[in-house]
Amino acid sequence: MTDCRHTDARILVIDDEALIRESIATYLSDSGYDVIQADDGLSGLKVVAEHDPEAILLDLRMPEMDGLEVLAEVTRRWPETPVVVVTGAGVLKDAIEALRLGAFDFISKPIIDMAILEHVVCRAVERRRLRSENQKYQSRLEREVKARTQDLQHRTEQLERTNLKLGAEMAEHRRTEQALRQSQSQLSDIIAVFEGFIYAVDHSYQLAFMNPKLLEHTGCQKADGLCHRVIYQSNAPCSWCPLEEVLEGHTVSRELQSPQDTRWYRGIYSPQPDSQSVINGCQAVLMDIHERKIAEEHLRLQADRLQAHNLRLRHSLQGAVRFGDIIGKSDAMHLVYQSILKAAESSANVIVYGESGTGKELVAKTIHSLSERGDKAFVPVNCGAIPDNLFESEFFGYRKGAFTGAEQDKEGFLTAAQGGTLFLDEVGEIPAGMQVKLLRAIDGGGYTPLGSHSVIVPDIRIVAATNRDLQQLITAGQFRKDFYYRIHVVPISLPPLRERREDVPLLIHHFLQLFSHNSQRQTISDHIMKAMQQYHWPGNVRELQNAVQQYLALQDVDVISKLPPQPESPVPAAADVEHLVTAQPKLGEALKDFEKRYIESLLSEHHWHRSKVAAILGINRRTLFRKIRVLGIK
């Protein structure tokens, strides 16, 4: 098998030959992929519409609707889904036609090395995911650029209107001396308060006017000399100078970086007519936009850093035994790590499900620290520890004198979490009446501290956690649907410790290092370690932490006494073998019957604890699930 980091992807295999289809599906399933099968083109298209696979393996030679027709339809309706076609040996023209229609790659039958197939599938999934991530980053940047462009356009329009008004007034005021004096007075007032630079030049670049701000900037007493030499310290006309265009009657707007002070400016250059309406010069208005340009560059660099950081995190997760302060290398925990990364990239609310002691608050802190709000406050709230009559004052705060005992102002949890993350632990314990008020606050309606008349609109992200079934609470009328839908946007489920026993030694080693008070390295004997791995840990990681502390203090762990005697792995009875001898089935059927009876006996003996049975059989859980399905075990 290949080393692919996208084995959680959903793959669709479309092939009318059941043996080839099952072989491909079995191999990819064993590699970790979620494989869906279809035995013809029409059913394959229905599966694509219903399940949205991340890659498709398509046989070109099929009855009714052949592979090229299916490929054309997939490319038309789902162009983002890569298709790998499977062709017969020597049928190169079909492969070329498939690539022309938009296929990602092709594989020739017979498929001798499944690893090559898996490598092509991995590349196809990676291309789809990279395109999806690129689209997200592009959309974000486009929104930022659009907003800033609109602001710039608004300012530019204002400047252009002002510039046109000034030009019209100056042309009109030249007709009479009285109008000229009035125009000069008005223009002087505008120029006096204008924060940018204004100057006028003739057709030979000779300065005719400079506003006081520009005179102060250049250190000149009056407007005299060539504009490029006086303003920009250059011996030749500036490369961006639009004088020729302006003299032809065009108004030009552009951004430039001054070589004199290296700052960025927005320049608007308009024609300057004489009293005969003949254009013989240019009027320029420059506005300093240096801070905006720096901010745009900062946003671009920040987006690049975030993308690089995200890629480094995803790469570091492969084979990792911990993620931040979270310990675990099991498949279940790696799925949790992936969910944490996705949650951190999003700004949506998150809810963490898990039994008591599984580390829900630690997951919430990790999501917060990796998100854009990581430099702001993380405010944890144990909702189960707040009396019903204090919920409103604790969450919204109060002002001095709001009630008896309110001797000073107190900020609530929402105020403390402003700009950051509010962690609602045991969210199922919040009373229904308080759920309504919280929903209004986080939906934009804001909240009012007790004793105040000011409405505060919070800027917070909610990460909730619970060990209860919220759907049951909704059915029982103890939890509001509208509040549930507001917080249940990105769900993350934490596995109990009994379902990831391979992480127990890692956690024990971590706690030994954490609680050892001397330089001597503490260890646990092999038989105690094995016993602690066999224990079911109803209190999860918190109970394991307590057990390690107990061992360091007493050199003993009392959970060992709670372990039941471990029975030997059951084997089929002799009667089962005699039954097979009497029936005399073929060897394949006999092995299949033996395998089914053996797995059934192990599942029954261990109360359908699949992780334990998979460990006894020496296979992973996914393989066990597949065997249960194929063998029809119920």
N, C-alpha and C positions, 0 to 999 in steps of 0.2 A: 504494500500500500504506500501511496505517496504521502508526503508531509504537507497537508493542506490545512489552512486555518479556517476554511469555510465548510467544514463537514456537517454543519447544522442546517445546510441549505435543503430546500425541497426540490427534488428532481423528478421529472415526468419521463417515463420510458414508453414509447409508442412503437410496437412491433407485433405483427400478426403471428410470429413464431413464438409459441409459449416458452419453449425451452431456452431460447436465446434471451427472451424478455426476463424470465425468472432468474437466469444466471446473472445477467447485468444487475437486476434489482437486488439479488442476494449479496453480490459483491459490494455494491455501493451502500447497502444497509449496514453491512458489517463494518464499513468504514465510517459509519456515523450519519450518513445522509438519510433524509426522510424521502423515501422513494414511493412514487405513485405509478401505477401501470395502466396502460390502455392497449387493447388488442386491435384497434383499427383507427383510421384517421378521424372519423366522425366522433367517436367516443373520446378520442384524444383532445379534440377541440373543446368538447364540453368540460373535460377535466381542467384544461387551461383556464377557461372562463370561471370555473368554480374555485380553484385552489391557487391560481397565480404562482406556478412553479418558477424558481429562479433560473432553471436551465431545462432544456428538452433534448432527449436522445430520440431521434426519429429515423425509422427504417424507410428507405425510399421505395422499396418494392412491396406494395400491399394491395390487396383487392379493393374494389369499389373506388375509394378515394386514395390515390397513391401519395407517396411522401412529398413529391414536388408540389402537389396541390395543397397539402396540409401546410408545407413550409410557406407558400405564398400567402395563405390565409393568416398564419401566425405572424408573419412579417407585417402584414397590413393592419391587423388588429392589436397586436402586442409587440411593437417594434423594439421595445426595450428588453425582451426576453431572448437570450441567445439560444440558437438551435444547432446541435451537433448532429449531422446526418450520418447514417450507417449505410454503406453501399456494398454491393457485392464485389468480389475480387475482379479487377480488370475493367470495371465499369467506370472509367475515369470521366467520361462525358457527363454522366449523371451528377458526379461530384462537382464538376465545373459549373454545371447549370444551377446546382443548389447554392454554390458560393455566389453566383451571379444574383440569385434571388434573395440573398441576405443571410445565408447560413454562416454560423461562426466558424465551423471547422467540419471535417469529415473523418470518419473511421471506416476502414475497409474490413469486410468479413473475409474469412473468419477472424474473430478477435482472439488472438493467441495470448496476448499479454494484457490482462485487465488493468494493470497499473497505468498503461498508456491511456486507456479510456478514462480512468479516474483523473489523470493529469489534465486531459482536455476539459473534463467536466469542471475541475477546480478552476482552470483559467477562465472558463465561461462564466462561472458564478462570480469570480473576482472582478471580471469586467463589468458585469451588471451592478455589483455593489459599489465599485469605484465610480461608475457613471452616476449612480444615485447620490453618493456623497458629494460628487462634484456639482451636481445640480443644486443640492442644498446650499453649498457654499456660494455658488454663483447667484442664487436667488437672494441670499442674505446681502451679498455685496451690491447687487443691483438695487435692492431696496434702499440701502444706505446712499448709493450714488444718486438715485432718483430724488431722494429727499433733499440732499444737498444741492443737486442741480436745480430743483424747483426754487429753493431759497436764493441761489445765485441768479437764476433767471428773473426772479422778482426784484432783486436789487439792481440788476442790469437794466431792467425795464424802467425802474425809477430814474436811474442815471441817464438813460437814453432820453426819457421824457424831459428831464431837467436840461440836458444838453441841447435838445431841439428847441426848447423854450428860450434858452439863452441865445442860441444862434438867431432865432426869429426876432427876438427883442433887439439884438445888436444890429441886425440888418434894417429893422424898422427905425431904430433911433438914429441911424446915420442920415436919414432923409431931412431931418431938421435938427437945429442946435438944441432947441428946447427938449425934444424927445431924446436926444443923445444924453443930455445932462440927467434926465430922469432915469434913463436906462442905466447909466453909470452908477447912480446912487443905489438903485436896486441890486445891480450886479455886485457892487462892493459889499453890500450886506450879506449876500449869499456866499461870496468868496471868503468873507471874514470868518464865517462859521463852518465852512466846508473843511473836513479833516483830511481830504486827499490833496492831490496836486493838480493844478490847472495851468496850462501854458498854450501859447499860440505861436505858430511859425509861418513863414512865407514859403514860396515854392523852392527857395534855395536853402532851407533849413535854418534861416536866420530867425532868432527869437524875437517876437514882438510883444509878448506878455508873459508874466509869471505871477501866480498868486502869492500872497505873503508866506503861506506855508512852504511853498517850493523855494522861495528866496531864502527863507531860514534854513531849509534843508541843504541847499547848495552853498550857502555862505556868500551869496551875491547881494549887491546893493540894488541892482536893477536888471531888467531883462535885456541882455546884450550878449551877442556871440552866437555860435552854432549850437543847436540844441543837443546834439550828441556829445559835443565836447564839454558843455557847461553842466548838463544834467547827468550824463552817463560816463564822463571821463574817457571818451573814446575819440580817436582821431578820424574815424570814418563813420558814415551813417550806420545806424544799428541794423542788424540783419532782419529784425522783425518790423522795421519802420514801414508803415502803410501809406506814406505820403503820396506816392504815385497813384494809388487807388483812390485816396481822398480827393486829389485834384481832379479826378475823373467824375467826381460827384457821389462817391460811395461813402457811407458811414461804416466804419470798421470797428469791430469789438474783438479783443484778444487778450490772452494772459501772457505775461512776460516776467522774467526774472532779471532784475537790475544787476548789471555787473559792478555797479558802484557800491551798493549796500547789500547785495545778494538777496534782497527780499522780493517776494512775489507781488505783482500788481495786476489789477484788471484795468485795461486801457480802452477808452472809447474815443475814437478819432472821427471828427465830423468836418465837412467842408466849411470853409470860411469865405463867403462872397464879399465883394466890395460893394460900393454904392451903386454900381451898374449891374449888380447880380452876377458878376464874373468871379468864379472861384479862383482865388489867388493865394490861398493859405489853408492851414489846418489848425483846428482847435482840439486839444487833447485833454481828457479828464482821466486821471489815474487814481485808483482806489486800492489801498493796501489790503491784500487778501492772504498775507503770509501765514497767519494763524490757521486759516481754513485749509491751506495747502498742507501745512504741517499735520493738521488733524487728519486729513485724508490719507497722507502717507502713513501716519500712525495706525489708522484703521486697517490699511492694507497689510502692514507688517504684523499687526496683531492677528489678523485672519490667517496669515501664513504660519505664524507661530502656533496658533490653535490647531491648524490642520496637521502640522508636523508633530505636535504633542499628542494628538489623537492617534496618529499612526504609530508613534513610539509605544503608547500604552497598549494598543491592540497587539503589536508585535511582542511586547514583554509578557502578555498573558499566556503565550504558548508555553505550556509546561511549568508555569509558575506555581510555587507552593504558597504564595500569599499575594494579596492585592491590598497595598496600603497596610492597614492594621488588621485586615481580615485574613485568617489563616485557613488554608485548605487547597488541596490539589486535585480533588475528585472531580469527575465530570459534572456532577450537580453544581459544585461551587464555581466551576468555570462558566457554566451557563449564567449563574448569578453575576459573575464579574462582567460578562457581556451585557447583561441587563443594566448594571450600574453605569457602564460607559454610555449606553444609549440614553439612560435617564439624565446623566450629567450633561450630555450634548443638548438636551431639550430644556425648554423652560416650563414644561407642563407639570402639573401636580403629580405626586407619586404616592402610592400606597404599598407598604411592605407587609406581606402576610407571613406568619410563622409562629410556631409554638413558643411558649415562654422560654427564654434563655438561648434562643438561636442567634441573637446578635442583631436585632432589628435596628437599634439605635446606632450601632457601629456602621451599618449599611447606610443609614440616613446621613451620618456625618461624612462618609466617603463621597456620597453623591453631592453633598453641599461643597466639599473642598475641591472637587473636580469641576464644578459648574462655574458659570460666569459670576455667581454671587459668592464665590469662595473666600473673598477678602472681606465679606460683610459678616454680620452676626449669625450664629446658629443657636436658636433658642429652643431647648427641649422642654416639653410640657407633659407631665404624667397626668393625663385626664382622669384616671381612676382614683387619684389621690385628692381631687378638689371636691369639696362639699357642693351640693347642688346650688345653695344660696350664694356661693362665692364665685361662680363661674364668670358672670358678667364683669365683676370688678377685677378679677384676675386677668381676664383676656383684654378688656378695654381700658382698664385703669380708672382712676377717679381723681377728683380735685379736692383740695382741702375744704372741709365742711360739708361734703356731699352727704355724709351720714355720721351718726354718732361714732366717734373714734377715728374719723378721718382727719388727723391732725396736720397732714401735709400732703402735697400732690404725690401720686404714685403712678408711674407709667405701667401699662398693661403689656401682656406678652406680644400683642400685635405691634405696639410701638417699639418694643425692644428689638423685634425682628425686622424692622423697617429696612428694606433693601437687601435683606438676607433670607434665611430659611427658618420657618416655624415647623418644628417637629412635634406632631400630635401623637404621642404614644398612648396606646389603648383608646383609640378614637371612638370605639364602640361604646364607651362609657359616657360620652357627652350627651346630656339630656336633649330631648327633641326640641324644646323651646330654645335652647342655646344654639342648636344646629341651624335654626332659621336665622338668627342674628349673625352667626358666623358666615352663613351663605351670603347674606346681603352685604356684609363687609368685604368679602373677598371677590364678590361679583361686581364691584364698582360702586355700590351704594354707600360705602364707608361706614364708620361707626362714631359714636359720641361717647367720650368718657363720662362716667357718672359725675353729675354736678357741673357739667360743661354744656355749652350750646354750640360748640364748634364741631363740624363734621370732619373727620380725618379719613382720607382715602389711602389705605395701606398699599405698599409695594412690597409684597412678600411672595415667597413660594412655599407651598405646603407639602411636606412629606409626612404622611400619616403611617401608623403601624397598628396592627391588631393581631390577636391570637384567636379571635372569634370569627364566626361565619356571618358576615354582614348581610348576606342574602336572607338568612334565617331571621336576623333581627328586623329586616325590612318586612318580611312576611308577618312577623309578630307585632308589627307596628311600633317597634322601638328605635328604628333608624329610618330617616327620611330618604326617599329615592333621589330627590333633587340634590341633596347634600352628598349622597353616595356618588352620583354621576359627576359631581364637581371635583371630588378628590380621587376617584377611581379612574385615572387617565392612563398612568403608566404603572401597572401592577407588577410587583416582584415577589415571588414566593421563595422563602428560605427553607431548605430541606432540614428535617430534624437530624440530630447527630446519629441516630440509629440507621439512617439511610445513607450515611457517608462515613462508614466505620474506618475507611482507609485514612481519614483525616485525624483520627484519634491520636496516633503517635506524634504527629506534627503538633497538635494542640498541647499534648502533655509536655513535649520538649519546650514549647514556647512558655508554658506556665512555670516549668522548672527554672528556666532562665529568669523569668520575671520575678519570682518569689524567693529565689535563693539570696540569702543575706550575707554570704561570704564569697570569697574568690574561688572556693572549691566547687567544681562542677558537680551538680547533683544528678543522679541517674535512678531509674526504676528497673527492678529485676525483670527478666523476660517473662516469668510466669505471671507477675502482677500486670505487666503490660498486656499480655494476651488475655488475661481475665477482664481487664478494663475495656479491651476491644470487643469482648463478647457481651458485655453488659449493655442493656437497651437504653440507658440514660434518659429517663423520662424528663429530667430537668435540663437536658441538652448541655450546651457548652458551659452554662453557669454552674451546673451540677459537677461537671468535669473539673472546672476550675477549683471548686470547693474540695473535690477529692484530692487534687494535687497538693493543695495547701494542707490538707489533713495528713497526707503522706509525709510531707516535709516536717510536720510537727511530731507525728507519732510513728513514722516509718511503717504505717499500715493503712489500709483503705477498707472501710466497712462495707462498700458496695460489693466486694467480692463475696461476702456472706449471703448476698441477695441473689446470686446467680443460681439457677436450677442446674441439676446434673445434666451434662451434655451427652445426649444419646449418640450412639454410633450412626453413621449414615445408613439408612435402610437400603436393602437390596431386594430385588424381586424374589418371591418365594419359589421353592422348587416346583410347586404346582403350576406356576406360570410357565416355567420352562417345559414341563411335561405337556402342558397344553399346546405349546408351539410345536413340540416333536410330533404330537398326535395329528395336528392340523397340517403339518409339513408345508408351510408356505415357502415362497422363494426367499433367498437370503436377504434381499433388500426389504421385503415386507416384514420379515422376522426382526430385523434390526430396528425398523421403524416402530413395530409393536413393542419391542423391548424398551426402546428409548422413551416412548410415551408412558408406559407403565412405571418406569423408573422415575421420570420427572414428576408424574402424578403422586407417587408415594412420597417423594421428598417435599413437594408442596404441601401435601396433607400433614406430614409430620411436623413441618415448621410453620403451620397455620398460614400458608401462602405468603410468607415473608420472602419476596423475590430476591432481594439483595443477598440474603443468607444462602438461598438455594443456588444462586448464580456463583457465589464464592465456593460452595461445596463442589459444584460441577466444574469449576475452573474456567468459566466463561463470563463475559460481561452481561449486564442486565439487558442491553438491547438485543443480544443474541438469544437470551432466554425468552424475552417477549416474542421474538419472531418464531421460536420453536413452539411456544404455547399456542400461537395463532395457527401455524401450519399443521400441527398435530391435532388441533381441535380439542385442546384440554380446557375444561370448564370447571 
